[in-house]
Each structure stands twice: as structure tokens, then as C-alpha cells.
Amino acid sequence: MLLGDSEPVLLAFMSCLNPGDEIIVPEPAYANYMSFAISAGAVIRTVTTTNEEGFCLPKVEKFEELINERTKAILICNPNNPTGYLYTQKEMNQIRDLVKKYNLYLFSDEVYHEFIYTGSPYISAMHLEGTEAYSREVYEEYTERRKCLIDGVNRIPGCYTPIPMGAFYTVAKLPVDDAEKFCAWRLNEFVYKDEKTPKMTYFSGQDLYCIGETIMMAPAADFYANPELG
């Protein structure tokens, strides 16, 4: 899901879609959605809303007529550009059920959400996909991961990282000469050797004990105006 404007919609398309993927969009719709899709190599498929019906959301069957193996997302603009239509709770639930049923992305452009001129409640897409229980489970999982990482790093001689108080990042000091080379080595060459791990034969004939997993890191220099500080 996405709350944003033109650039975030484009970036979401390019991040989540592959060439040939299809997006279903109620029309009339913001004209630039078409160009965003073209930039991502995706295809817009439309379901038509009408003036006579106040531009309300079409029936579920109209969406399902367009869904096929290439369909990857539904995109809405709420309130809508250009109609000004505001989706109701029932309509948002309908969209929620569709994306869950067919395992689709839901892109929700909510750039006009502060301009509601009636007493109708505003239903954001953010009110649909997560539950309190899900958020709690994710929070508890990240808390355990934080403890595992921080405790593990700080047990290594020469390493130190303070305890992060939020988000899911940390910046660690490591006893390496070049952080960028070290990060690249972790991705390209690092092999975890463990006699308990199933043995694999590398193409050169060398025997390796490899779990096939590593940790991706980013050099801290990228986060400073003066790279030398990182």
C-alpha cells in the first residue's frame, strides 16, 4: 500500500511490478498513471465508473472480469482525481477482499485525504491491511531480532553498536579497514563453515559447508555528508 503523490506511485510501480504485469484502475483516472505504468513496463486495465451512478466503485464482477495471471495490482485514488469521489467503508472492504482473494498489491494514492468536504468518515487503505494482532506480532519479532543482533555484535571483540530505540536499523563499529569492501565481501564471498551443515561441492571441486545465507549491510559513509565520518 502507498500513501503519496506522483513520484511515490511511480516508484511503487517500478519496485513491485515486472514488464507485462497488469494494474486495474477505476476510470476516469489521473492521466499520469498511464505514463507511470509505461515507465515500469506495466499495463493499465480500467473499470469504468459513471456520472449517473456518482462515480461509485463498480461491482466486484467488473474487476474479476479483468483479473488474469498477469494481474498484479489494483490502484485507487481516494478521494479521486478527477471525480472527487470518496470511497465508502463498504467499497474499501470490497477492494480489500479482492486483493486478498487474488493475492494482489493495493496501491492507494491518498494525496487529497485532507480535503474532505462532507461529514463522511475517511477510510484509508492503511485502515484495511494490518490488524492490531499482526502489528503486535511484528513488533515482538523485531524486538527479539534487535536483542539477538545487538547482543551478538557487542560480544565480538572490537565491535560495538549502541542499542537502537526505534525503527529496525543499527550502526555498528567494526574492526575492518574498509567498510565498503567488507560489506561486498559478505555478499559475494562469505561462506559460513559448520560441520553440522550439509556439505556442498563447489563448481571448482572444493568442498564447502554453506548455509547459503549472509547479512546485507550498508557502509555508514553513505549516510554522512562527509563520507570520512562514516
N, C-alpha and C positions, 0 to 999 in steps of 0.2 A: 504494500500500500504506500501511497505517496501523497503528501500534502505539499503543494508548491505551485510553481508557475512554469513558464515555458522551458527554461533550461533544465530544471529537475525532471520534467516529463521526458524530455529528450534523453537525459542521462539514464533514466529508469528504463526506457525502451532499449537503449544500447547495452545496458547491463543485463537485462533479463531475457531479451529476445534474440533469436537467431534469424538469419536470412530465410524468408519464406514463411515465418510464423505469422499468424493472423490475430488481429485485435478487433473485438466487436465494440462498436461505438454507437450510442444513440445519436441520431441526427434530427434537426440541424446541430452542427458541432463546430467548435473552434477550428477554423480552416488550417491553422498551422499543425494540427495533429497529423494531417496527411503528410506534410513535409518531414515531420519528426519520424514518422514511420518509414518513409523512403530512406532517410539517413541511416536507419537501423536495418534496412533491408526487409522490413516487415510490411504487411498488407493490412489496410483498414477495411473491415466489413461493417456495414451500417444497418441498424434497425431504425425505421422511421417513426418519429413521433409527429403528431398532427396538431395544428392550431385548434381544430374543432374539439379535441379532447384535452386542450390546455397543455399540450406537450408532456403529458404524464408518461411514465415508463410503459413501454409495450408489454404485452403478456409474455410469460415465460416461454411459451411455444415459439414466439418470434425469434427469441435468442437461440433456442435449441435447434431451429431450422438451419442456423448458420454454423453451429458447432461441429467441427470435424477433427481429424487427427492433427491438423496444423494449428488449431485454435489454441492460443496460449494465454489470452488475457481479455478482460473487459475493462474499458476505460469510461469513466463518467466525469462530468464537470458539474460540481454541486456547490452553490447554485450555478445553473447552466449558462454558458456563453454560447449562443446569443439569446436564448429564450427567456432567461431569468427564472426558469423553473426550479423549485426547491423540492428535492426528493423527500418523501414521507418515510416514516419508520417502516411501514409495510413494504414500500418499494426497496428500501435499503436491505431489508431482510430477504427480499426476493433475490437481490443481487448477491447477497452473502451466500444464500443457499445454492445459487448457480455456480459460483466459483468453488465452493466446497465440493459440490457434486461432481464437477468435471476437472477438479484439481487445476484451476486457473489462477493467474495473477489478477489482482484487482488494483488498477491504477485509479486513484481518486484525486482529481485536480480541484482543490478547495480554496483557491486563491481569493474567492469572493465571500468566504464564510463569515466575514464581519459585516457584510451588507445584507442583512435580513430585515425586511420591512413589515413583516407581519408578526403576530404572536406565536406562530408555529415554531415548535422546537427544532433546532438544527441538529440533524443526525449525521455525524461524521463517520467516515469509513473506519476511523480509529475506534469507534464505539462498538464495532462488529467483530473483528477477527480474533482479539485476545480476551481472555476471561481472567478474573482475579486469581483463580486457581492456577492457571497457566503462568501468569506473571510471578506468582509466588514460587512455583517450581523452578522457573528460570533463575530467579533471584537466589534461591538456595543453592542451585547448581553452580552459579558464578561465585558465590561465597566460598564454596568448597574448592573451586579451582583457584581462587585467589590465595587461599591458605596453602594449598599444595605448591603453587608456584613460588610464592614469597618465601616459605619455609625452605623449599628446595634450593633456591638461588642463594639465600643467605647462609646455607650450610657449606657452600663451596668456597674454599679458601680464595681470597682475593676478589670475591664477588659481593656486591651489596645493592639492595634496592629497598627504598622506603615502602611502607605499606600504603597502597593506593586507597583513597577514601571513597571513590566513586568510579563510574564507568567500568571498563574492563581492559584497562591498559596499565602498564608499569614501565618505568625507565630504569634500567639496571646498569651498574658499573661493572665491567668485566675486565679481566686481566689479559686483554688482547691488544696487539699493536694497531690493527686496522679493523674497525667495526664493520665496514662495508664488505671487506673480503671475508670476514668471519661469517657474516650473515649469508653471503653467497655460498661459502663452503658448507654451511648447514643444509642448504637446499640441494646443492649439486653433488657433494661428495661424502657427506657424513653417513656413516654406517654404524648402527648400534650392534655390537657384538655380544652375544649372550649364548652360552652353551645350551640353554633351555629353549632357545628359539629354533624352529625348523631350519635346517641347513639348506641354502640355495647355492647353486653353481652359477657363477657369473659367466658371461659370454667368453671371457678371456681364459676360462678354465680355473680361475681362482675360486676357492670355497669361501663364502661369506655367511655370516649369521646376521640376518637382517629382518627387522620387523616392518620395514618399508614405511616408517613414519619418522617425521622430524618436526622441528618447530620453526615457523617462519617468523623472522624478526626484521625490524627496520632500523637502520643506523640512526642514532639520535641527532646526528649532524643535519639531517633533513628537516628537523623541526626548529632550527635556530636560524636567525638572520645571518649570524656569523657561524659558519659550519665548524670552525675550530672549537667552539664552545661545546659541541656535541661529540 
